[in-house]
Amino acid sequence: MGTYHSTRARNNNKTARVAIRQGLASDGGLFVSDDLGLTNIDVNTIAAKSYHELAHEIMAMLLPDFTADEIAQCVDEAYGSSFAHTEITPLVALPCAPDSSTDVPSFVLELFHGPTSAFKDVALQMLPRLMARTGAAAENKTNNGTVGTTATSSELDTEAEAVDEAVAAAKATDERVLIVTATSGDTGKAALAGFADAPGVGIVVFYPEGKVSRVQELQMTTQTGSNVTVCAVRGNFDDAQTAVKHIFANAELKERLAAQNVVLSSANSINVGRLVPQVVYYFSAYAQLIRQGSIMPGELVEFCVPTGNFGDILAGYYAQCLGLPVAKLLVASDKNNVLFDFLETGVYNRLRPFYTTSSPSMDILVSSNLERMLYYFAQGNTELVSSFMDKLANQGSYTIPADMLARIRTVFDGSWANEEQVNAAIQSCWERNHYLIDPHTACGYHVLGEIAPTPNTAARVLLSTASPYKFPRVVADALGLETPADDFDCMSALEAATNTQAPAQLATLREQRVLHTSVADIDELPRVVEQAATMLT
């Protein structure tokens, strides 16, 4: 991989270091590289490699301006003692496949063995390590080291350029980075756990008030750290995410922060430093299938991914581009099925009802990472991608050409589950396999049962995105258990009924003191960010 540029324009290329530190391109686009797929991973060799070794090889390929020693240090720090399983993301066989009419074996890839019991840990234990190695000294290697984001239009105006100059000047001193992110549930805690007390970095997390699980909320509001700000937002996730994008585009705010030697960056999946580590676990799943004797190297594997913001499944597309034999990538949605409709019709329409469901991390109508996929399937046509994003912002929808949709459908398929189907999937998976799944994973389980395997598929892998104990009430209700009023009593009831055990970091949450109680309207979020910047030392 060489340099990175925006999905909306090819000018102003950045190194991987700068792309990670900046987070979002200056025109509002996402960073991509045209070198994706020029070099492949040899799948004949991966079964003999550990997760650490795979991570080192893949990340070195996708982030080429980091040295081998830097990548090795990041991998060791991220995946050392913070994960509860030696495989990091272990693969578990389902004896009874969701679709009883097929003899293609099914597996679950458990992505929830990190410190916050969610798949986001895999990337967000890595991102702070990468971010720490993107400072001014590293950026001197490139002539285009400007940091921060400005306007959302395709061309920078003179005011934004002046602000970028101010930010560049700030870097010459003791520059500090303020991570600002919106979360639909899991990103917030995983980012907080990764960045808490990191030197030279602060973090602000916004989450939709009343629209995350009680466990998810407590994970965030009890977070310690002198550099941490957590704030509930009156609105839904899309409201919060849009407000954060506006913060990155706020030239006046950016100028005031530059005067304090503070620049903004993102921990959402729009950051390429979030996306790249996720590619690794697709290869790890394939390697484990080979080691278990379930497939031979080169055989096709289908992956089903519960997703709202499209980052988790986009990592699977990156893996395919790097040579992983992927039969199909199945998008699993909840009742907010905007991605399903897009794959069916080629029309992306955010002007639709928003539903609060039992799978809050997928309650999303504006899927930010889809923009990267559009870039690649538009064959690098940045003007076309930019026109889609302008229409989405200004008109609420866009329609892609029929030939582009046809190319997308060769790689992606999908379906969705309503609340009744989610509950039925949790119950069915338990009764058929004696295996507990959370409501997000249940969407994927339902989709696997609904869509027949692609021809010549040797195995199907369902990505399990969170521990079922993050949503104990939903899971207990689906199993027909009596559910106490308190979520933690629900955990205990679930443990007793299933002979399973809640992760310690979840079970002990009720003993921790709530430290963050702020609630803000959408128009108050810039003030929250500016106040957090004053606390950085």
N, C-alpha and C positions, 0 to 999 in steps of 0.2 A: 504494500500500500504506500502511496506517496502522500500528496497533500490532500487536504479536505477543503471543500467549498460548499456554498449554500445550495439547497435544493432549488432555489429561485434565481440564481445567477452564478456564472462561472468565474467572475472576477474576484479578486481579493482572496486568493488561496491562503490557507493556514496549515501549519503543521498540526499533528495530532495533539501535541501539548497545548497549543493555543486553542484548538477547537474544544478541548476538555475544559480548559480554564474559562473560556468565554461562554460555553454552554449552548447558546443560541446564536446563529449568524446575525450580522448587523442589519440584514433586511427582513428579519423575522423568520427566515427559513431554517432548516435543520442541516447539520453538517453531513456530507456524504463524500465518498471517495470513488473516483472512476476506476481505481485499480482493483476493486472488489472482484474476486474470481479469477484474476490473472495468475495467481498462485494457489495451488490446492494442498490440502492435507492428505497424506497417504493413509487411507482407511485400513490398509493391510498392516499398518504398524501400531495402530492406536490401542489395540487390546492389551498390549504389554506396558502401556503407560498409565501412570497414576493421574489423578485429577490435577495435581500440582504440575505435572509434566505437560499435560494437555493444555492447561491454562497458560503455561509459559510459551508453548509453541504457537498457540492461536493468537494470544495477545501480542506477541512479538511481531507476528505477521500483520496484524491490523493496526498496530500502533508503532510504526517503524522507527520513529525518532526517539523512542525510549531505549536506553541501552539494555543489553541482556541482564546486567547486574540489577538495574532498576526494576525490570519486570520480575526478576526472581525475588527481590526484596518485597515487592508489592504482593506477590502470590503467597509468600511465606507469612507475611503479616496478616493478610486477609483471611487465609484458610488454615491458620495454625490452630489455636486452641478455641476459637469462637464457634466452631461447628461441632455438633454432637455425634456425627457419624464420620468414620474414616473415609468413606466414599464421597463425602460432602453432599452429593445428591444421589442417594442410593435408589436402585431400581427394584421394584417389588412386583412379582407375578400375580396376576388375578386368575385363579384357577377357572372361574366361570366368567367368560367374556360378557360385556354388556349386551352384545348382539349374539343371542344363542344360536342363530342360524349360520354362523361362520366358524370355521376351524382355525382362523388366524389368531395366534395367541395375543393376549393383551397384557400390558404392564403399566404400572404407575411409577412415574419418576418423582420421588419425594424431594421437593425443593424447600422444605420448611424446617430443616435441622439447624438453622442459624440462630443467632441471639434473639430475634424477634418472631420466630416461628412462621416466617413468610418468605416467599421466593425472592422478594426484593433484597434480602440479606446477601445473596450471592453477588449481586452487583454493588450494593451499597456498603459492603465491607471493603470492596476494592476501590471504589471511586475516591474516597478521601486519600488513599495511598497514592493514587495517580495524581490527584490534585496537588498534593504536597510536593510533587516533583515537576510542577509546571510553573515555577516562580520566574522572577525577572531574569535570573541568570540563564535559565533554560531557554527563555524566550528570545534571548539575544542571538540565538542560533538562526533566527528567521528575520526577514526584513518586514514581515507583516505581523507584528506582535501585538496589535491593538486588542484591548479587552473590553468586554461589555456589549450591550445590545442597544440599538437605537430605534429607528423607525421601522414600521411594519410594511412600508411600501417597498417596491423593488429597487429604488434608487435612493441613496442617502442624500438628505438635504444639507445645506451649508451649516445649519445649526447643529445637526447631529455630528457632522464632521468635526466641528469645533469642540464638541463635547468629547469625542473620541480622542482628540489631541490632549484635552485636559486629563483624560484618564491615562493616556500614555505617559504624560508627565508625572502622574501620581506613582506610576510603577517605578520610577527612578528612585523613590524613597522607600518607606516601609509599607508597601502596599498590603492591604488586607482584603480578603475575599468574603463577601456575604452571600451565602447560599440562600436562595428564596425558592420555595417550592409549595405547590398545592398538592394535596393528597386526597384520594378517595377512600383511604383506609390504611393500607400497608406501607406505602412509600414513606409516609411521614415518620413513623417510628423507626423504620430501617435507616432512614437518612439521619435521624437524630442519634441513633446508636452509633452510626459511623463517624459523625462529625463532632459529637459532644467533646468539648475541651480540646479540640484539635488546635494547635498553635496557628495564629494568623488567620483563622477562619471563624466566622459566625454562621448561624443557621436560623432561618425563620420558616416555620411550617404553618400553613393554613389548612384547616379541614372544615368540611360543611357541618354546621351545628346540627346535631340530632340525626345525622345520616351516615354514621359509622357505628359499628357494634360497640357495646359498652367496654368490652375488652380492648378493642382498638383504641378507643378514646382514652382509657386509663394508661395504656402503653405510652401515649404521647404526653398526657397531662402530668404524669409522674416523672417525666424525664429530667434528670439532673444535668448540670453543666452550666458553667458561667457564661457560655457563648450561645445559649439556647433560648429561642422565643417560640412559643406555641400559641396559636390564636384560632379560636373557632370563628367561622364566617356565617353570617346570616344569608343563606342561599344554598345552592347545590354545588357539586364539584365543578361542573362546567363554568358556573359563575366565578368560583375561586380561581380556576385555571385561566380563564380569560382575564381576570383582574391581574394575575401575576404576569401574563404576557404584556399587559399594558404598563405594568411597572417597569419591565425591561425596556419598553419603548418610550419611557418618560424621560425626555432629554433634560428637563430642568432638575428632576430628582437625581439623575445620573451625575449632573454637574455638581450638585451639592455634595453628593457622596464622594466624588473625586477630590473635592476640596478637603475631605477627611482622609484621603488616601484609601478609600474603600471602593471596590468594584463588585458588581453583581455576577453571580453565576447560578447555575441550576443543578439540582440533583434529580430532576424528573428524567424519565426515559428519553426525553429529547436530547439529553447530553450523551454524546457518543461514548463517553467514559462509563455510562450506565449500560449501554447496549452491548458493547464488546464483551464484557465478562459473561453475559448471558449466552453467547454463542457456545461457550465451552461445555455447558451441560448437555447440549444436544450430542456432541461428540462423546461425552462421557456415557450417556445412555446407550449409544451405539456400541461403545467399547464393552460395556457391561453385558449387553446382549451377546456379543461374540464370546466373552469369557464364560458366560453361562451355557454356551452351546445352543442358544436359541436361534441364532442366525449365523450365516457365513459372511465373511467380508465381501462387500459388494452387493449384498441383497438389499432390497428396498424396505424402508421402515416408514410408517405413517405416524405423524405426531398430531395429537389433538390438544389444543391450548385454550384454556379459559382466558379471555383477554377483553379489555375495554379500551385501553390506550394503544394497543397494537405493538408495543415494544417487545413483549415476551415472544410473540409469534414471529415478529420480524427477525429476531435473532435466529430463528429456525431457517428463515430464508437466507440469511447470511451464511449459515452453516451449509446449506445446500450449494450456495455459490462457491464455497471453499471445498466442495467435493464430497460432502456427506450424501449418501444415497437416500434421498427423501422421496417417498412415493407421493405424498400429499401432506399439506399443512391444513388442518381442520380448525377453523375459527369457531370457538364455542362462546355464545353470547347469552346473557340473561334477557329479561323482558325488554330492556333497552337495546333492541336488536338492530341498531343502525348499521352495523357492519354486515350483518346477514343480508339486509335489504340492498346494501351496496353491492355485495358479491352477486346477488341475484339479478339486479337491474342495471348496475353501472351508475346509479344515481345516489349521491351522498346528500342526505337531507337532514339537517339538524333541527329543522322546524317541526318538532313532533313532541308529544307528551313525554315528560320525564317521570320515570317510575323509581320509587325507593323500594329496593328489593332486599332479599336476605343475602345477596352477594354484592355488598356496597362497593367493593373495589372495581366492579364492572359497571357501575351505574354512571355511564359516561355517554354523552351524545356527540362530543367533538373529540375524535380519536387522533391525537396529535402525531403519533408516529406513523400513521398511514401515509403521511406526506413523503417519507423516505421511500416507501414502497412505490408510490406513484412516480417518483423520479426514475427509479430503475425500470419500471414497466412502460414509462413514457420514453424510454431509450435515451435518457439524459436531456430531454427537452425542458429546460428550465423555464422558458417562457410559458409553456403549457401548464406546468405545475403552478407557476405563479398566478396564472389566470384562474385555475381551480381554487386556490386559496383566497384570492380576491372575491370570487363569487361566493365562497362559503362565508366569508366575513360580512359581505355587503348584502347578499341576497339570501343567504341561508342554505344554499344547495349548489351542487355542480353535477354535471353529467360527463362521464368519460367516453371517448370514442369506442365503438363496438369492437374494433380490432384490439384495442388495449384491454378491454374487459376479457376478451377471449384469451389473451396471453396470461392475464392474472388467474383465470380459472384453470389453467394448466397446472398451477402450483397450489392455489388456495381453494378450499371449499369450506362449508360450515353450515351450522344451524343454530338453534337457540332453544332455551328451556324456560317455561313459565314457572311460577312459584310452586304449583302443584307437581309439576314434573321434576323440579329440584328436590322436593321432599320425597317423591317416589324414588328418585335415583339414590338418595342417601340410604333409604330403607332397603332398596334392592341390592345395593353394593354390600351392605352389612349382612343381609340374609343369605346372599349367594356366595360371598367371599369372606365373610367375617372380617371385613375391612372397613374402617371408618373414613369418610371423606367429608370435607367442609362444603358449604353451598356453592362456592366457585368451582371447585373440582367436580361437584355434582352436575353442573351445567355441561362440563366436558364428558362426564360419564353418560349422560343422556344423549349427547350428540354422537358419541361412539356407537351407541345402540341404535341410532336412527339412520346413520349413513353406512352403507356397506363398504367394506375395504376396497381400496383401489386394486385392480388386477395386478398380480405378481407381488403383492405386499407380503413380506415374511413375518412382520410383527407390527403391532400397534402400541404406541406409547402415549399415555395420558399424563400430561404435566399437572401435578398436584401442587397448587400454589400456596396453600396455607394449612396449618394444623387445624383439625376439626375443633380443637379446644379454643380456637379464637372465636368460634361461633357456637358455644355449647348449647344455647337455648334452641337455635334452629335445628341442630343435629338431634338433640334430645326429643324435641317435638316430632321430628320426622320418624324417629324410632318408636313413637307412641309412649314415651316415658312421662311420668308426672314431673312437671318442671316447676321448681320453687321460684319464688319471686326474684331472688338474687342470682345473678349470673354465675357467681362462684359456687353457690350451692348446686347450680345446674351442672357445673364441672364435676362436682363430687358424685352427683347422681349418675352422670354419664360414665364415670370411672367404675362405679359399683356395678352398673348394668352390663358393661361391655368388657370388664376386666382389662381395660387399657389405662394409661396414665397420662395425665396432663403434663405438658412441659413445665418444669419448675418456674421458669421466668413468667409464665402466665398465671399459674396457681397462686403465686405470692403477690400478685399485683394489688390485691385488696388490702394488703398490709402496708402499702407504700402511700406516702402523703402526696396529695394532689398539689402541684406547684404552679400550674398554669390555668388560670380561670378566665382569661380575657375572651371577649366576644366582640366582633366588629362588623359593621356594615361594609359592603363592597367598596364604597368610596373612601373608607377609612384605612384601607390596606397600605397605601403608600406611607401614611403617617406611622403605622406600625413598623414598617421596614426602616424608615429613617430613625426612629427611636432605637431600634435594635442596633443600627450602625454606630450610634453614639456609645454603646456598651462595649464595643470591640476595643481590645487593648493591644 
